[in-house]
Amino acid sequence: MVRAYGADLLAEIGPVQRFSSENSLAKYARLTWRPHQSGNFDADIRPPTRSGNVYLRYYFVEAAERVRVRDPHFKAFYAKKYREARHHAHKRALVLTARKLVGVVYGMLTRGQIYDERKLMPH
């Protein structure tokens, strides 16, 4: 069953003006990670933040799964992150793609624009 997640994302986000930046929306969507470091050590595997909207995280990750298949920009980003990952490659690449999608959605909502993949592609 194919599902469109746009309405779900909008319902869970609510008025976008309540978020000061895409980072605050990402944090609310539980798509940020807590630091796990000591001295010069910086862990590869970091725990995600536990505060925020569980449903919004789910919708962003599911939407990222669909977008990475259909959009060449997101497909390339996912492939790059997949190759970089040492552990849990698909899961890590997908969640990082979802985090990138947060920025695109935030930009679209704050500017009142529709999605245009040409604006994402490097020139």
N, CA and C of each residue as an Amber inpcrd file, in Angstrom:
protein
   369
   0.8430000  -1.1780000   0.0000000   0.0000000   0.0000000   0.0000000
   0.8940000   1.2490000   0.0000000   0.7220000   2.1110000  -0.9710000
   1.4700000   3.3550000  -1.0490000   0.6790000   4.4350000  -0.3250000
   1.3820000   5.2250000   0.4430000   0.7120000   6.2290000   1.2470000
   1.4100000   7.5690000   1.0650000   0.6470000   8.6320000   0.9970000
   1.2090000   9.9780000   0.9390000   1.3100000  10.5050000   2.3690000
   2.4720000  10.9870000   2.7430000   2.6990000  11.4190000   4.1180000
   2.6120000  12.9300000   4.3020000   2.3190000  13.6680000   3.2510000
   2.2600000  15.1240000   3.3470000   1.2570000  15.6240000   4.3650000
   0.0470000  15.0810000   4.3190000  -0.9890000  15.5180000   5.2550000
  -0.6290000  15.1460000   6.6910000  -0.0450000  13.9710000   6.8650000
   0.3720000  13.5530000   8.2060000   1.4580000  14.4800000   8.7450000
   2.4330000  14.8250000   7.8990000   3.4960000  15.7360000   8.3200000
   2.9250000  17.0920000   8.7160000   2.0430000  17.6300000   7.8870000
   1.4510000  18.9360000   8.1890000   0.6440000  18.9080000   9.4750000
  -0.0970000  17.8340000   9.6840000  -0.9070000  17.7250000  10.8970000
  -0.0360000  17.6670000  12.1470000   1.0500000  16.9400000  12.0960000
   1.9210000  16.8150000  13.2620000   2.7840000  18.0590000  13.4760000
   3.1810000  18.7340000  12.4060000   3.9970000  19.9440000  12.5470000
   3.1600000  21.0890000  13.0880000   1.9370000  21.2240000  12.5840000
   1.1020000  22.3480000  12.9950000   1.6270000  23.6320000  12.3820000
   1.3770000  24.7680000  13.0460000   1.8820000  26.0350000  12.5020000
   3.4120000  26.0690000  12.5330000   4.0240000  26.2110000  11.3750000
   5.4870000  26.1640000  11.2730000   6.1260000  27.3660000  11.9710000
   5.3870000  28.4280000  12.1960000   5.9300000  29.6260000  12.8310000
   6.3590000  29.3630000  14.2740000   5.8960000  28.3000000  14.8710000
   6.2940000  28.0170000  16.2580000   7.7170000  27.4660000  16.3420000
   8.3220000  27.1480000  15.1980000   9.7070000  26.6700000  15.1660000
  10.6050000  27.7910000  14.6640000  11.6370000  28.0870000  15.4230000
  12.5220000  29.2060000  15.0740000  13.4710000  28.8660000  13.9340000
  13.7110000  27.5640000  13.7090000  14.6370000  27.1440000  12.6580000
  14.3290000  25.6990000  12.2780000  14.9960000  25.2510000  11.2050000
  14.8220000  23.8470000  10.8270000  15.4070000  22.9270000  11.8930000
  16.4340000  23.3950000  12.6060000  17.0140000  22.5870000  13.6770000
  16.0230000  22.3510000  14.8050000  15.2240000  23.3620000  15.1320000
  14.2290000  23.1730000  16.1900000  13.1260000  22.2230000  15.7250000
  12.7780000  22.2620000  14.4490000  11.8090000  21.3040000  13.9150000
  12.4050000  19.8980000  13.9290000  13.6720000  19.7680000  13.5650000
  14.3330000  18.4550000  13.5820000  14.3790000  17.8970000  15.0050000
  14.6310000  18.7570000  15.9620000  14.6660000  18.3070000  17.3560000
  13.2810000  17.8490000  17.7920000  12.2550000  18.5960000  17.4150000
  10.8790000  18.2160000  17.7450000  10.5110000  16.8880000  17.0720000
  11.0830000  16.6480000  15.8860000  10.8080000  15.4120000  15.1470000
  11.7040000  14.2630000  15.6040000  12.4900000  14.4710000  16.6370000
  13.3860000  13.4520000  17.1790000  14.4110000  12.9930000  16.1460000
  14.8710000  13.9110000  15.3280000  15.8810000  13.6030000  14.3150000
  17.1790000  14.3360000  14.6190000  17.5210000  14.3880000  15.8900000
  18.8060000  14.9000000  16.3450000  19.3950000  13.8580000  17.2870000
  20.6950000  13.9810000  17.5310000  21.3820000  12.9800000  18.3400000
  22.1080000  13.6410000  19.4870000  22.1190000  12.9630000  20.6130000
  22.8400000  13.4680000  21.7840000  24.3340000  13.2580000  21.5870000
  25.1450000  14.1760000  22.1000000  26.5940000  13.9760000  21.9900000
  27.0470000  12.7920000  22.8260000  28.0130000  12.0770000  22.3340000
  28.6000000  10.9460000  23.0550000  30.1030000  11.0360000  22.8200000
  30.7580000  11.8290000  23.6660000  32.1710000  12.0660000  23.4710000
  32.8590000  12.2940000  24.8030000  34.1530000  12.1060000  24.7960000
  34.9770000  12.3270000  25.9660000  36.3910000  12.6380000  25.4810000
  36.8850000  13.8090000  25.8100000  38.2100000  14.1970000  25.3460000
  38.2580000  14.2440000  23.8340000  39.1650000  13.4860000  23.2300000
  39.2740000  13.4280000  21.7730000  38.3980000  12.3510000  21.1600000
  37.7570000  11.5320000  21.9930000  36.9060000  10.4530000  21.5090000
  35.5400000  11.0000000  21.1200000  35.0690000  10.6290000  19.9400000
  33.7340000  10.9930000  19.4780000  33.0990000   9.7300000  18.9130000
  32.0630000   9.2290000  19.5600000  31.4650000   7.9450000  19.2090000
  30.7890000   7.9810000  17.8420000  30.8850000   6.8600000  17.1200000
  30.1860000   6.7130000  15.8380000  28.7030000   6.4910000  16.0600000
  28.3730000   5.7190000  17.0550000  26.9710000   5.4180000  17.3420000
  26.5200000   6.3010000  18.4950000  25.5640000   7.1690000  18.2070000
  25.0540000   8.1020000  19.2050000  23.5740000   7.8260000  19.4310000
  23.1230000   7.9710000  20.6570000  21.7030000   7.7690000  20.9160000
  20.8860000   8.9570000  20.4060000  19.7010000   8.7020000  19.8700000
  18.8550000   9.8080000  19.4240000  18.2540000  10.5390000  20.6260000
  17.8030000  11.7590000  20.3810000  17.1040000  12.4790000  21.4420000
  15.7970000  11.7540000  21.7250000  15.3660000  11.8100000  22.9620000
  14.1590000  11.0900000  23.3660000  12.9600000  12.0000000  23.5660000
  13.1560000  13.3040000  23.4130000  12.0260000  14.2130000  23.5640000
  11.5460000  14.6120000  22.1720000  10.2710000  14.8600000  22.0550000
   9.7140000  15.2660000  20.7790000   8.5450000  14.3910000  20.3680000
   8.1730000  14.4980000  19.1290000   6.9820000  13.8500000  18.6020000
   7.3630000  12.5490000  17.8830000   6.9790000  11.4330000  18.4580000
   7.2910000  10.1120000  17.8990000   6.6430000   9.9330000  16.5300000
   5.4240000  10.3930000  16.3910000   4.7060000  10.2200000  15.1320000
   5.3430000  11.0320000  14.0100000   5.8010000  12.2390000  14.3400000
   6.4400000  13.0770000  13.3250000   7.7220000  12.4180000  12.8320000
   8.4860000  11.8370000  13.7530000   9.6920000  11.1150000  13.3490000
   9.3290000   9.9800000  12.3970000   8.3320000   9.2130000  12.7380000
   7.8850000   8.0970000  11.8970000   7.5090000   8.5930000  10.5010000
   6.7270000   9.6590000  10.4290000   6.2870000  10.1690000   9.1270000
   7.4660000  10.6830000   8.2980000   8.4300000  11.3560000   8.9300000
   9.5950000  11.8390000   8.1810000  10.4400000  10.6760000   7.6670000
  10.6310000   9.6520000   8.4870000  11.4470000   8.5090000   8.0540000
  10.7350000   7.7460000   6.9310000   9.4460000   7.5400000   7.0630000
   8.6980000   6.8530000   6.0080000   8.6800000   7.6730000   4.7160000
   8.5210000   8.9810000   4.8390000   8.5490000   9.8420000   3.6550000
   9.9340000   9.8160000   3.0070000  10.9800000   9.7750000   3.8210000
  12.3480000   9.7100000   3.2880000  12.5600000   8.4190000   2.5110000
  11.9700000   7.3360000   2.9760000  12.0710000   6.0560000   2.2600000
  11.4690000   6.1780000   0.8600000  10.3430000   6.8610000   0.7490000
   9.6950000   7.0300000  -0.5610000  10.4610000   8.0170000  -1.4350000
  10.9160000   9.1090000  -0.8240000  11.5970000  10.1670000  -1.5780000
  12.9320000   9.6740000  -2.1290000  13.6560000   8.8790000  -1.3530000
  14.9820000   8.4260000  -1.7990000  14.8940000   7.5470000  -3.0420000
  13.7640000   6.9300000  -3.2530000  13.5730000   6.0810000  -4.4290000
  13.2060000   6.9150000  -5.6560000  12.4690000   8.0070000  -5.4510000
  11.9140000   8.7560000  -6.5730000  12.6880000  10.0120000  -6.9640000
  13.4270000  10.6040000  -6.0330000  14.0940000  11.8670000  -6.2990000
  15.6020000  11.6470000  -6.4500000  16.2050000  12.0570000  -7.5610000
  17.6270000  11.7850000  -7.7730000  18.5470000  12.4480000  -6.7420000
  18.1860000  13.6330000  -6.2640000  19.0010000  14.3190000  -5.2690000
  19.0270000  13.5280000  -3.9550000  17.8690000  13.1230000  -3.4890000
  17.7980000  12.3520000  -2.2510000  18.3800000  10.9500000  -2.4390000
  18.2380000  10.4040000  -3.6180000  18.8190000   9.0870000  -3.9050000
  20.3380000   9.1450000  -3.7840000  20.9400000  10.1870000  -4.3470000
  22.3980000  10.3500000  -4.2650000  22.8400000  10.5960000  -2.8250000
  22.0810000  11.4070000  -2.0870000  22.4200000  11.6780000  -0.6900000
  22.3540000  10.3950000   0.1340000  21.2870000   9.6220000  -0.0500000
  21.1330000   8.3550000   0.6720000  22.2970000   7.4120000   0.3480000
  22.6470000   7.3010000  -0.9330000  23.7300000   6.4030000  -1.3530000
  25.0580000   6.8210000  -0.7280000  25.3100000   8.1190000  -0.6680000
  26.5460000   8.6170000  -0.0620000  26.5930000   8.2490000   1.4200000
  25.5100000   8.4860000   2.1310000  25.4660000   8.1780000   3.5650000
  25.5140000   6.6770000   3.8030000  24.9410000   5.9080000   2.9110000
  24.9860000   4.4510000   3.0270000  26.4340000   3.9590000   2.9380000
  27.1810000   4.5010000   1.9840000  28.5860000   4.1150000   1.8150000
  29.4500000   4.5540000   3.0030000  29.1240000   5.6720000   3.6050000
  29.9130000   6.1970000   4.7270000  29.6930000   5.4200000   6.0210000
  28.5440000   4.7980000   6.1660000  28.1860000   4.1540000   7.4330000
  29.0050000   2.8880000   7.6680000  29.4280000   2.7130000   8.8980000
  30.1410000   1.4930000   9.2850000  29.1980000   0.4750000   9.9080000
  28.1600000   0.9530000  10.5500000  27.1840000   0.0810000  11.2050000
  25.7800000   0.5070000  10.7860000  24.9010000  -0.4570000  10.6410000
  23.4850000  -0.1930000  10.3570000  23.3230000   0.7670000   9.1700000
  23.9460000   0.4470000   8.0690000  24.0490000   1.3680000   6.9330000
  22.6950000   1.8700000   6.4430000  21.7440000   0.9900000   6.2100000
  20.4390000   1.4220000   5.6840000  19.7200000   2.3170000   6.6850000
  19.6930000   1.8880000   7.9150000  18.9790000   2.6350000   8.9450000
  19.5920000   4.0320000   9.1340000  20.9080000   4.0950000   9.2130000
  21.5860000   5.3820000   9.3970000  21.3690000   6.2910000   8.1950000
  21.5320000   5.7450000   7.0040000  21.3630000   6.5580000   5.7960000
  19.9300000   7.0550000   5.6690000  18.9820000   6.2300000   6.0240000
  17.5760000   6.6150000   5.9250000  17.2290000   7.7210000   6.9180000
  17.7120000   7.6030000   8.1420000  17.4210000   8.6300000   9.1460000
  18.1150000   9.9410000   8.7930000  19.3200000   9.8860000   8.2530000
  19.9930000  11.1070000   7.8200000  19.2750000  11.7240000   6.6170000
  18.7180000  10.8980000   5.7640000  17.9090000  11.4050000   4.6500000
  16.6480000  12.0660000   5.1840000  16.0490000  11.4810000   6.2050000
  14.8690000  12.0870000   6.8370000  15.2290000  13.4390000   7.4360000
  16.4140000  13.5330000   8.0410000  16.8480000  14.8100000   8.6170000
  17.0080000  15.8580000   7.5230000  17.5340000  15.4540000   6.3810000
  17.6620000  16.3770000   5.2450000  16.2780000  16.8020000   4.7540000
  15.3460000  15.8750000   4.7520000  13.9800000  16.1700000   4.3360000
  13.3300000  17.1950000   5.2560000  13.6760000  17.1810000   6.5340000
  13.1610000  18.1860000   7.4790000  13.5060000  19.5830000   6.9800000
  14.7420000  19.7780000   6.5400000  15.1580000  21.0790000   6.0420000
  14.3820000  21.5160000   4.8150000  14.1300000  20.5790000   3.9270000
  13.3690000  20.8940000   2.7110000  11.9220000  21.2480000   3.0640000
  11.3100000  20.4550000   3.9250000   9.9180000  20.7090000   4.3290000
   9.8230000  22.0430000   5.0660000  10.7570000  22.2970000   5.9740000
  10.7490000  23.5610000   6.7140000  10.8620000  24.7370000   5.7430000
  11.7790000  24.6430000   4.7940000  11.9390000  25.7060000   3.8080000
  10.6880000  25.9190000   2.9760000  10.0570000  24.8430000   2.5660000
   8.8320000  24.9560000   1.7720000   7.7160000  25.6180000   2.5750000
   7.5750000  25.2180000   3.8310000   6.4930000  25.7650000   4.6530000
   6.7310000  27.2260000   5.0190000   7.9630000  27.5970000   5.3390000
   8.2260000  28.9810000   5.7320000   8.1850000  29.9400000   4.5460000
   8.5220000  29.4490000   3.3660000   8.5050000  30.3070000   2.1700000
   7.2150000  30.1930000   1.3710000   6.3910000  29.2260000   1.7160000
   5.1470000  29.0290000   0.9680000   5.3850000  28.5650000  -0.4500000
   6.4220000  27.7340000  -0.6470000   6.7710000  27.2730000  -1.9850000
   6.4640000  25.7900000  -2.1360000   6.3210000  25.3840000  -3.3910000
   6.1900000  23.9640000  -3.6700000   7.5860000  23.4070000  -3.9330000
   7.7120000  22.0930000  -3.9040000   9.0140000  21.4420000  -4.0660000
   9.4950000  21.5450000  -5.5040000  10.7510000  21.9330000  -5.6560000
  11.3900000  22.0010000  -6.9670000  12.7800000  21.3970000  -6.8260000
  12.9760000  20.1840000  -7.3560000  14.2540000  19.4890000  -7.1800000
  15.4160000  20.2430000  -7.8060000  15.1680000  21.0800000  -8.7970000
  16.2470000  21.8350000  -9.4420000  16.9130000  22.8050000  -8.4730000
  16.1840000  23.2460000  -7.4510000  16.7640000  24.1540000  -6.4730000
  17.7100000  23.4270000  -5.5250000  17.6100000  22.1090000  -5.4440000
  18.4750000  21.3320000  -4.5710000  19.7530000  20.8730000  -5.2620000
  19.7130000  20.7460000  -6.5670000  20.8500000  20.2100000  -7.3030000
  21.9700000  21.2480000  -7.3600000  23.2210000  20.8240000  -7.1190000
  24.3450000  21.7600000  -7.2370000  24.5610000  22.1510000  -8.6990000
  24.9750000  23.3740000  -8.9050000  25.1590000  23.8890000 -10.2790000
  26.5530000  23.6320000 -10.7560000
